[in-house]
């Protein structure tokens, strides 16, 4: 005959609460990491799309011998299906259309990233992340302020 004294073999309320607290901490840190990855994925989407716009601008220049048709009213020209799709994709991610300015011989376009920096492309071949103070090597200064 066995006689049990003391604990019944289950977990105490304190032990269960400690385990729940540990699990909560792990879940919250995982959710924070997922949010960071989502921002990076959105930035990558913007960079890829604006790099594609640079290629489309080069094709327009080859056809028209001018960059003037790349941009209309400060944004990408939606008369070209490729540029319209690129603009729509960037707007879905950032909530804003990419800024764009062009002249006969040069153009530049930029979109703001989640970091507050800008991803810029221009007619000189630039396609990189830059500070707000400078974007648009083809204009020699900030392309957005040069118009």
C-alpha positions in Angstrom: 0.0 0.0 0.0 1.4 3.3 -1.1 0.6 6.6 0.7 1.1 9.9 -1.2 1.9 12.9 0.8 2.3 16.4 -0.4 2.2 17.1 -4.2 -0.2 15.4 -6.5 2.2 15.4 -9.5 0.5 18.3 -11.4 1.9 21.8 -12.0 1.3 24.6 -9.7 -0.3 27.8 -10.8 3.0 29.7 -10.5 4.7 27.2 -12.8 2.0 27.5 -15.4 2.1 31.4 -15.3 5.9 31.4 -15.7 5.6 29.1 -18.8 2.9 31.3 -20.2 5.0 34.5 -19.6 8.0 32.9 -21.4 5.8 31.9 -24.4 4.4 35.4 -24.6 7.8 36.9 -24.7 8.9 34.5 -27.5 5.7 35.3 -29.5 6.1 39.0 -29.2 9.8 38.9 -30.3 8.8 36.8 -33.3 6.1 39.3 -34.3 8.6 42.2 -34.1 11.0 40.3 -36.3 8.2 39.5 -38.8 7.3 43.3 -39.0 11.0 44.2 -39.7 11.1 41.6 -42.5 7.9 43.0 -44.0 9.4 46.5 -44.2 12.5 45.1 -45.9 10.3 43.2 -48.3 8.4 46.3 -49.2 11.6 48.3 -49.7 12.9 45.6 -52.0 9.7 45.6 -54.0 10.1 49.4 -54.5 13.7 49.1 -55.5 13.0 46.3 -58.0 10.1 48.2 -59.5 12.0 51.5 -59.8 14.9 49.7 -61.4 12.5 48.3 -63.9 11.3 51.9 -64.6 14.9 52.8 -65.4 15.0 50.1 -68.0 11.7 51.3 -69.4 13.0 54.8 -69.6 16.0 53.7 -71.5 13.7 52.0 -74.0 11.6 55.1 -74.4 14.8 57.1 -75.0 15.9 54.7 -77.7 12.5 55.0 -79.4 11.9 58.7 -79.0 15.5 60.1 -78.6 14.2 61.9 -75.5 13.3 61.2 -71.9 10.4 63.7 -71.9 7.8 61.0 -72.1 9.1 59.1 -69.1 7.4 61.5 -66.6 4.2 63.5 -66.7 3.0 65.9 -63.9 5.8 64.8 -61.5 5.2 61.1 -61.7 5.7 58.2 -64.1 3.9 58.4 -67.4 0.9 56.1 -67.2 0.4 56.1 -71.0 3.1 53.4 -71.0 1.7 50.1 -69.6 5.0 49.1 -68.1 5.4 52.4 -66.3 1.8 52.3 -65.2 2.2 48.9 -63.7 5.4 49.9 -61.9 3.8 53.0 -60.5 0.8 51.0 -59.3 3.0 48.4 -57.6 5.0 51.1 -55.8 1.9 52.9 -54.7 0.4 49.7 -53.2 3.5 49.4 -51.0 4.2 53.0 -50.1 0.8 54.6 -50.4 2.3 57.2 -52.7 3.3 57.4 -56.4 7.0 57.7 -57.1 8.2 61.2 -57.9 9.6 61.7 -61.4 11.0 64.5 -63.5 12.3 64.4 -67.0 13.6 66.6 -69.8 14.8 65.8 -73.3 18.2 64.6 -72.2 17.7 63.4 -68.6 15.3 62.1 -66.1 15.2 61.0 -62.5 12.7 59.3 -60.3 12.6 58.4 -56.6 10.4 56.7 -54.0 10.6 56.9 -50.2 11.6 53.8 -48.4 10.4 52.8 -44.9 13.8 53.9 -43.5 13.1 57.5 -44.5 15.8 57.3 -47.2 15.0 57.4 -50.9 15.7 54.9 -53.7 16.6 56.9 -56.8 17.1 56.1 -60.5 18.2 58.5 -63.2 19.4 58.8 -66.7 23.1 58.5 -65.7 22.5 54.9 -64.6 22.2 55.6 -60.9 19.9 53.1 -59.2 20.6 53.2 -55.4 19.5 54.3 -52.0 20.3 57.9 -51.2 19.6 60.6 -48.6 16.8 63.1 -49.3 19.3 65.8 -49.9 20.5 64.3 -53.1 18.7 62.2 -55.7 19.3 62.5 -59.4 22.8 62.5 -60.7 21.6 63.5 -64.2 20.5 66.9 -62.8 23.7 67.4 -60.7 21.5 68.1 -57.7 18.2 66.9 -56.2 16.1 66.2 -59.3 12.9 66.9 -57.5 13.9 70.4 -56.6 15.4 71.1 -60.0 12.1 71.6 -61.9 
